[in-house]
């Protein structure tokens, strides 16, 4: 199944962008107007984040999101065969910002939110950065699909670290200088152990792994502020969260990351993954740790 799936996606990726975006538009019409994929979740999430916006404004955000959502799928498929030059043209960074820490002999962590297109970011940083890149990810349930995505994400020598067995997978790289990549707004696996923070004025659980790992490795924490420049083109603005994680109080790194994610969402709300159930759990002060 893996070989069939990979071969199919690779062949589709050879199609030109204009053709893939045509498929994307048809998919948008299908999932928004006909299937209504997670529309209730999307509209509920947007209402939580932007209570002062009108219904018409929220609808415009939702429709633009679904267009970006289907574009994202086509862009990810394109990554199976995209050339390094094409990728660097479509996903830009300030690599000197990262390289200065490499020259200083420091470890770094990149904290990302669920913004389009994070798969572009994973591949482009592993290709262009001087750091060995380690991407922390949640395994996909289907073994064949999981194997396909690992193959895709390691095209340019990134190493994959499973969040479910982080200490074991990270151990072989723990003695070397590296750049760890975290999607920092991932829902926590254990809600009782998560950091609970006010996120757009409603409590939500945040994973503790990025902050704990930063303290363990004394890593410089950097937030990647995604901007969609135009269709298929993105820029990652790098913002230092801290270069001294061990000097901050517990939870401070997560709070700063939360603030930057909120700001990023306000700037381009249509570029965030609104199908992501960020507020599906109810905060219980007797069980959960609030910061």
N, C-alpha and C positions, 0 to 999 in steps of 0.2 A: 504493500500500500504506500509506503514512504516513497519509493522510487517512482511510482506512477504519479503521485501527488506532486512531487518535486518537478518531474519532467513536464507535467501539465502547466504548473505555475511558471516555470522557466520559459516555456514556449509562449505563454500569454504575455510575459514580460517583454518579449521581443517586439510586441506591437508598439507603434508610436504613441506618444503621450496624447495627441489629439484624439486618437481612436479610443484609448483607455478612458479619457475623460467623457467621451460620448457614452460609453458603457456606464460610467459613474452617474451621469445625469439620469439615465433610464432607471438605475438602481435607486436613486434618490426619489424619483416619482413613485416607484414601487413601494419602498419602505415607509415613506412619509404619508402618501395619499391613500395607498391601498392596504398595506399590511398594518401601518401605524406602529412600527417597531418601537416599543418602550416610550411611546409618546407621553403617557401619563407620568412616567418617571422623569422624563426630560422637562416637561412643563412644571412639575412639582419642584424640581431642583432649581430651575431658573427663578421660580417665584420665591423660594427661600433666599437665594442670593440677591435678588433684585426686587424687593417688595414694593419699592416706590415707582417702578416702571409700570406703564400701562399694559393692558392685555395685548394691545396691538404691537407694542415694543417687544414684549416677550415672545410673541409669535414670530416676529422678524428674526430674533436671535435664534429661535428654534429651527426655523427653516434654513437659515444660513448655516447653522450647526450641522444639520443633516446633509447639506451639500458638501461641507468639509469632511463629514464622516465617510461618505461614499468615495470622495476623492482620496481620502487617506488609504482606503483599501486598495485602490488602483495604484497609488504611489508606492505602497509596500510591495505589491506584486512587481512593480518596475524595478525594485531594488535587487531582484534576483539576477538581473543582467546589466544594470546600470554601470557605466564606466566611472572610474574614480574622478575624472575631469567633470563629467556631468553632475555627479553627486556634490562635488565641491562648489560647483556653480549654483546649485539649487539649495544647498544648506551652508550658510556662511557663519564663521565664528571669528573671534579675535584670539587666534592661537598663541600669539605672543603673551597674552594674559596668562595662559596656562604654562607656557614654556619658561616663564620667569621663575615659577615655583619648581619646575624640573631642575633648572640650573642651581637652585638653592638647596637641592636634595630633599625636598619636602614631598610628602604624600598629599594628594588632593582627593576630594570627593565632589562629584557633581550631583546636585539635587535637582531633579526634574519634577514637573507636574504632568498631569495627563493632558498635554497640549499637542496639537498636530504640528509637525510630524516627528514624534519622538523616535521613531525607527530611523529616520534620516539622521537624527542626532547621534544615535548609537553607532551607526556605521561610519559617519563622517569623522567623528572624533577619534575612532580607532584607526582610521586611515591616516589622518593628518597630524595627530598629536605625537609628541616625542615620548609620552608616557605609555607604558604597557596598560591597556584598558581592560578593566574587569567590570562586567555588567551584571548587576544583581537582578534576577528575574523570578517570577512565579511560574513554575512549570504548568504547561497546558495539559488538560486532562487526557485528551487523545494523544496516544504515543506517537503516531505518525505525524500529526500536526506539530507536536512539540519538537520532534526531531527535525522537521523542515525548518521551523523557526530558529532552532539552534544553528543549523547550517547557514541560514540567511544572516543571522546576527554576528556570525564569526567569519564572514567573508574577508574582512580586512584585519584578521588576527586578534580580534577581541576575545577574551575568555569569559565564559558564562559561569556565574556563581548562583546556585539555587538558594533562594531565600529560605526554603524549607530545610536546608542543611548547610547553612552559611558557614559555620565554623569549620566543618569538614572540608568544604570546597575551597574556602579561602586559605586554609593552612599552608598549601604549597607555595603561595605567593606572599605570605605574611612577612617574610624577611626582605622583600625587595620593594623598591620604590614603585608606586602604582597610582593609577587614577581609577577610583571606584565610582560607578554610576548607579544612582538610586532613583527610582520613581518614588518621591517622598510623600505623595498624597495617597499612596496605596492603602486600602482598608486593612486594618490590623487583623492578624490571624486570631489573636486572643484579645478580646475587648477588655478583659479584666486587667491585663498587663499593659495596655496601650496608654499613651498620653492623650487625655481628653482635653480638647481646646475649643474655645468658641471660634467657629468657622462661619463667617457671615452671620454672626449673632445667634448661631445655633450650635450646640455642642456636637462634636464629631471626634471619632478616635483616629489618632495618628500613630503610625508604626514607630517603634523606639529604636529600630536597628540603625538607621543613619546616624543618629546622635551618639549612640553607644559605640559604634564603630569609629566615629570621628575621635572620640575621647581615647579609645584603645590605641589607635594609630597616630594620634596627635596630628590629624589631617587638616589641611586647609579646606574649609567648606565653601563651595561656590554654588550659587543658584543660577540656573540657566533660564533666562527670561525669553520665552519663545515669541517671535513676532512673525505673522504671515505677511510677507512682503507683497506677494500676488499669488495667483493660482500656481501651486507647485513649487514655490520659492519661499524659503524661510531663513530667518536670522536668529541666532542664539546669542543674546547679550549676556555676558558673564558678570555676575555681581558677587563680590566676596561677602559671605555671611560672617565668617570669622577665620582668623589665622591662628587663634589660640583657644581651641575648644576646651582644653582642660581648665582654663581660667574662668569659664562661664558656669553659672548655676545650672543645675539639672533642668532640662526643658527649654532653656533659652535658645538653643540652636533650632529646635523644632518650632518654637514660637516665631523666630525670625524667618524661617522657611515658610511657615503659614502666612505671615504678613506679605511676603513676596509673591506667593501663589495667588492670594486674594487680589493684589495689585495687578498681576498679570491677567487675571480673569476679568477684571473691570476694564482693562485696556482693550482686550479682544475676546469678549464673552463667547462669540460664535466659534472660537478656536479651541474651546475646552470640551472634554469628553463628558457631556451631560448625562449620558446613559450610565455613568459610574455612580453607584448608589452610596454617596458620601454620608447621607443622614438616615440610613435605614435602621440604625440602632438607637435606642433611647438611653440617654445618660442616666445612670443610677448612682447618686453620690455615695451610697452605702457600699457599692461594689467597685466603682470606677475611680481612677486617679485623675483628678482635675488639676490642671496647671494654670 
